[in-house]
Amino acid sequence: MTDDAATRERLQLDRPHGARVYDYFLGGKDNFAIDRQAAEHLLEAFPGFRTAALSNRMWMHRAARYAAEQGITQFLDIGTGIPTSPNLHEVVQEVAPEARVVYADNDPIVLSHSRALLTSGPEGKTAYLEADVTDPRSIMESDEVRETLDLSKPVALSLVGVFHYLPDALKPYDLVRQLVEPLAPGSLLIFSHCTPDFAPELWERAIQVYKADGGDAQVRSKEEVTRFFDGLELVEPGVSVPFQWHPDQQTQDLVAKGEFTDVMCSLWVGVAKKP
């Protein structure tokens, strides 16, 4: 195999990757033609993708800050995506400078930009590993997790915009359970997921075109998303659309302008505590 062919196979350039499509929606440059094609096809099917991506990222910042304000200083972010400042560690270290963060993603492009994820403040620490959410053991038993986090103390587990890429065949509910199980009581699950609830016909078309472009995805109803929190104690306001979860002034302004709506965001989000 030639070097070019090996690189293409490693980067999986024959099909779109969620991290790179998300990067395109956020206006980033770290994506390839296959990702841009898939993203444009998705926008034709459902024009809200850029708005959904923005609301998801803004919510992640608020949820991470909330966790730090609750006294959590350890974070495990799986499905990190391509670095976009402020990254999670930058948000939480503003609240808790000693915060320690492990990032994990399965896209080699994220690895190539991981220096941006390793710019921890002097009191804290960050680490990065290339790993897949479908193999929880490889993450939880990794050197990066063992050397950066103390699993006997609470951890905030961030699974933001990841599980709509996992169809039921991959047993997503079992995967979340396996990731939460090793965490100490008092840990938090920070979770978001695309939903067809507000525009079912548009989302059915979007999933069809994404699969036609070589991707895979499965969006889920509020009831199905709520199941991911089974056994955990949901933080108020429970499972909600992102702009209704502890909104800040910027979020409220976008709602007032009519830019953040149920249909255009089409996400269910939530934060829950392990008892």
Secondary structure as UniProt FT lines:
FT   HELIX           3..11
FT   TURN            12..14
FT   HELIX           18..25
FT   TURN            26..27
FT   HELIX           33..45
FT   TURN            47..48
FT   HELIX           49..69
FT   TURN            70..71
FT   STRAND          74..78
FT   HELIX           88..95
FT   TURN            97..98
FT   STRAND          100..105
FT   HELIX           108..112
FT   HELIX           114..117
FT   TURN            122..123
FT   STRAND          125..130
FT   TURN            133..134
FT   HELIX           136..140
FT   HELIX           143..148
FT   TURN            151..152
FT   STRAND          156..160
FT   HELIX           163..165
FT   HELIX           168..170
FT   HELIX           172..180
FT   TURN            181..182
FT   TURN            185..186
FT   STRAND          188..194
FT   TURN            197..198
FT   HELIX           200..212
FT   TURN            213..214
FT   HELIX           222..226
FT   HELIX           227..229
FT   TURN            230..231
FT   STRAND          233..234
FT   TURN            236..237
FT   HELIX           242..244
FT   HELIX           249..256
FT   TURN            257..258
FT   HELIX           262..265
FT   STRAND          267..273
//
